[in-house]
């Protein structure tokens, strides 16, 4: 079980961080585009 911690793998972690960063950037850049999802016209 303690052979390959894929959950805490550097690659997975980097990918998650990158994904979160992209999501955050997208929300900040196109925050108005994803607004209808929460508040539909």
ABEGO torsion letter per residue (X at the ends): XAABBAAABAAAAAAAAAAAAAAAAAAAABAAAAAAAABBX
